[in-house]
Amino acid sequence: MTHRNPAADPHRRPGRHHLLEPAAARCSAVAGGMGTVGLPGGGGDTVDLPGGGVVTVGPAGLDDLPAARAMHERCSTGTLVQRYHGPVADVDRYLNHLLSPRFGRTLAARTPSGRLVALGHLLWDGDESEIALLVEDDWQRRGIGSELLRRLVAMAAEASSTGVYVVTRWAGAGMVAAMRSLELPLDYQIEEGTLVISARLAPPPAPATRNPQPAGYPVTATTRPPRRDR
């Protein structure tokens, strides 16, 4: 698998080549076949974080643009660079793309007061899906990223993705640990200081065979036993 180096082409971040028109058309087709998987407005679940605190995790969309921009303002430069791999001054302009259901699905974590403190994106990329996470500095190392990752992987599997991948800086130990916690087969690829971690998803179970061939009979074009002369 070959992945474009996002650090070398920041104007195509996030989602590598998701801004290209053919990819956009493909995303729309996939989204159209997904029904209501992860669509905004589906409420949320209250989660007690292992590292302390309580958040509500639920769908997010374009209505959350102001809250997402405000979270960017509260994030450190290091956190934004780790997430977007490009100039920090440009990060707000990615949000319209990221939050649009045309290109994928988004989950948000909110405090009991309603403040948005984390975003997780699932971006369609052909047979695969890219996952991208951003957690506000004050809420890092509490388990929010792992919670969002687990849910996004489940959404990717429901959408029949064959695999998921994340793009992180080589120093992104937190993302590496989160991906390993999935207990899925992983593949690592280093590209000029950027680490791409891919996970293969289990294929869906094969549909049950209708009218299975009775034991002891030869395989024929019909499931009925061979006719005998009377």
C-alpha positions as CSV (number, residue, x, y, z in Angstrom):
1,M,0.0,0.0,0.0
2,T,1.4,3.4,-1.0
3,H,0.3,6.5,0.9
4,R,0.9,10.1,-0.2
5,N,3.1,12.0,2.3
6,P,0.7,14.6,3.8
7,A,3.6,16.6,5.3
8,A,4.9,17.3,1.8
9,D,1.6,18.4,0.5
10,P,-0.3,20.2,3.3
11,H,-2.9,21.7,1.0
12,R,-4.3,18.3,0.4
13,R,-4.7,17.6,4.0
14,P,-6.6,16.1,5.6
15,G,-7.5,12.9,4.0
16,R,-4.5,12.9,1.5
17,H,-6.3,13.1,-1.9
18,H,-9.9,13.4,-0.6
19,L,-10.3,16.8,-2.2
20,L,-9.9,15.5,-5.7
21,E,-13.1,15.4,-7.7
22,P,-13.1,11.7,-8.5
23,A,-12.7,10.9,-4.8
24,A,-15.5,13.3,-3.9
25,A,-17.8,11.5,-6.3
26,R,-16.8,8.2,-4.9
27,C,-17.4,9.4,-1.3
28,S,-20.8,10.6,-2.3
29,A,-21.7,7.2,-3.7
30,V,-20.5,5.4,-0.6
31,A,-22.3,7.9,1.7
32,G,-25.5,7.4,-0.3
33,G,-25.4,3.7,0.4
34,M,-24.8,4.0,4.1
35,G,-28.2,5.2,5.2
36,T,-27.9,6.7,8.7
37,V,-24.6,5.4,9.8
38,G,-23.1,8.0,12.0
39,L,-25.2,10.8,10.7
40,P,-25.3,14.0,12.7
41,G,-28.3,14.5,15.0
42,G,-28.2,10.9,16.5
43,G,-27.7,12.0,20.1
44,G,-24.8,10.7,22.1
45,D,-23.6,8.3,24.8
46,T,-22.2,9.3,28.2
47,V,-18.8,7.9,28.7
48,D,-16.8,7.7,32.0
49,L,-13.2,8.1,30.9
50,P,-10.6,5.8,32.4
51,G,-8.3,8.8,32.9
52,G,-10.9,10.8,34.7
53,G,-13.9,12.9,33.7
54,V,-17.1,12.4,31.8
55,V,-17.9,13.2,28.2
56,T,-20.8,12.7,25.8
57,V,-19.8,11.1,22.5
58,G,-22.1,11.6,19.5
59,P,-22.3,12.6,15.9
60,A,-21.1,16.0,14.7
61,G,-21.6,17.9,11.5
62,L,-21.4,21.3,9.8
63,D,-23.5,22.9,12.6
64,D,-20.6,22.3,14.9
65,L,-18.2,24.5,12.9
66,P,-18.1,27.4,15.5
67,A,-17.4,24.9,18.3
68,A,-14.7,23.2,16.3
69,R,-13.0,26.5,15.5
70,A,-13.1,27.4,19.2
71,M,-11.5,24.1,20.1
72,H,-8.7,24.9,17.6
73,E,-8.1,28.1,19.5
74,R,-7.7,26.2,22.8
75,C,-5.3,23.6,21.3
76,S,-1.5,24.1,21.4
77,T,0.6,24.5,18.3
78,G,2.1,21.1,18.9
79,T,-1.3,19.4,19.1
80,L,-2.4,21.1,15.9
81,V,0.8,20.2,14.0
82,Q,0.6,16.6,15.2
83,R,-3.0,16.4,13.8
84,Y,-2.8,18.4,10.6
85,H,0.8,18.1,9.4
86,G,0.7,21.5,7.8
87,P,0.7,25.2,8.7
88,V,-1.2,25.9,11.8
89,A,-2.6,29.1,10.3
90,D,-4.5,26.9,7.8
91,V,-6.2,24.5,10.1
92,D,-9.6,26.2,10.3
93,R,-10.1,25.9,6.5
94,Y,-10.1,22.1,6.7
95,L,-13.2,22.0,8.9
96,N,-15.8,22.4,6.2
97,H,-14.4,19.4,4.5
98,L,-14.0,17.3,7.6
99,L,-17.4,18.0,9.0
100,S,-19.3,17.4,5.8
101,P,-21.2,14.1,5.6
102,R,-20.4,14.0,1.9
103,F,-16.8,12.9,2.7
104,G,-17.3,10.8,5.8
105,R,-18.6,10.8,9.3
106,T,-17.5,12.7,12.4
107,L,-17.8,12.0,16.1
108,A,-17.4,14.6,18.8
109,A,-16.7,14.4,22.5
110,R,-18.4,17.1,24.7
111,T,-18.2,18.0,28.3
112,P,-21.3,18.0,30.5
113,S,-21.5,21.8,29.9
114,G,-21.6,21.1,26.1
115,R,-18.0,22.3,25.2
116,L,-16.5,20.3,22.4
117,V,-13.2,18.9,23.4
118,A,-12.4,16.2,20.8
119,L,-13.2,15.3,17.2
120,G,-12.8,12.0,15.4
121,H,-13.2,11.8,11.6
122,L,-13.9,8.8,9.4
123,L,-13.0,9.8,5.8
124,W,-14.0,7.6,2.8
125,D,-11.0,6.5,0.6
126,G,-12.2,3.9,-1.8
127,D,-12.2,0.5,-0.1
128,E,-10.4,1.9,2.9
129,S,-11.3,4.7,5.4
130,E,-8.9,7.2,7.0
131,I,-9.3,8.0,10.7
132,A,-8.1,11.3,12.1
133,L,-8.3,12.4,15.8
134,L,-7.9,15.7,17.6
135,V,-8.2,16.0,21.3
136,E,-7.9,19.3,23.2
137,D,-4.7,19.4,25.3
138,D,-6.4,19.6,28.7
139,W,-8.4,16.4,27.8
140,Q,-5.5,14.3,26.4
141,R,-4.3,11.1,28.1
142,R,-7.8,10.4,29.5
143,G,-8.9,7.8,27.0
144,I,-11.0,10.0,24.7
145,G,-8.9,9.2,21.6
146,S,-9.2,5.5,22.2
147,E,-12.9,5.7,22.7
148,L,-13.4,7.7,19.4
149,L,-11.1,5.3,17.5
150,R,-12.9,2.2,18.6
151,R,-16.3,3.7,17.6
152,L,-14.9,5.0,14.2
153,V,-13.5,1.5,13.4
154,A,-16.9,0.0,14.1
155,M,-18.5,2.5,11.8
156,A,-15.9,1.7,9.1
157,A,-16.7,-2.0,9.4
158,E,-20.4,-1.2,9.2
159,A,-19.7,0.7,6.0
160,S,-17.9,-2.4,4.6
161,S,-14.5,-0.8,4.6
162,T,-11.7,-3.4,4.1
163,G,-9.4,-1.5,6.4
164,V,-8.7,1.8,8.2
165,Y,-5.5,3.8,8.5
166,V,-4.2,6.8,10.4
167,V,-1.5,9.3,9.5
168,T,0.6,10.6,12.4
169,R,4.0,12.0,13.1
170,W,6.7,9.5,13.9
171,A,6.6,10.8,17.5
172,G,2.9,10.1,17.8
173,A,3.2,7.4,20.5
174,G,-0.4,7.9,21.7
175,M,-1.8,7.0,18.3
176,V,0.4,4.0,17.9
177,A,-0.7,2.7,21.3
178,A,-4.4,3.4,20.5
179,M,-4.1,1.5,17.2
180,R,-2.4,-1.5,18.9
181,S,-5.2,-1.6,21.4
182,L,-7.6,-2.5,18.6
183,E,-6.0,-6.0,18.4
184,L,-6.2,-6.0,14.6
185,P,-3.5,-6.9,12.1
186,L,-1.4,-3.7,11.6
187,D,0.9,-2.5,8.9
188,Y,3.4,0.4,9.5
189,Q,4.9,2.6,6.8
190,I,7.3,5.5,7.4
191,E,7.4,8.4,4.9
192,E,9.8,11.2,5.7
193,G,9.0,11.5,9.4
194,T,5.3,10.6,8.9
195,L,4.0,7.2,10.1
196,V,1.0,5.6,8.4
197,I,-0.6,2.8,10.4
198,S,-3.1,0.6,8.6
199,A,-5.4,-2.0,10.2
200,R,-7.1,-4.7,8.2
201,L,-10.8,-5.3,9.2
202,A,-12.3,-8.7,9.3
203,P,-14.4,-9.4,6.2
204,P,-18.2,-9.7,6.9
205,P,-19.4,-13.3,7.5
206,A,-20.4,-15.1,4.4
207,P,-24.2,-15.3,3.9
208,A,-25.8,-18.6,5.0
209,T,-26.2,-21.0,2.1
210,R,-29.8,-21.5,1.3
211,N,-31.1,-25.1,0.8
212,P,-27.7,-26.8,1.5
213,Q,-26.8,-29.9,-0.4
214,P,-28.0,-32.9,1.6
215,A,-25.2,-35.1,2.8
216,G,-24.5,-38.2,0.8
217,Y,-25.8,-36.9,-2.5
218,P,-23.7,-35.8,-5.5
219,V,-23.4,-32.1,-6.3
220,T,-26.0,-31.3,-9.0
221,A,-27.7,-28.2,-10.4
222,T,-30.5,-28.8,-7.9
223,T,-30.6,-29.4,-4.2
224,R,-33.1,-32.2,-4.6
225,P,-31.7,-35.8,-4.4
226,P,-31.3,-37.6,-7.7
227,R,-34.5,-39.2,-9.0
228,R,-34.8,-43.0,-8.8
229,D,-36.6,-45.2,-11.2
230,R,-39.8,-46.6,-9.8
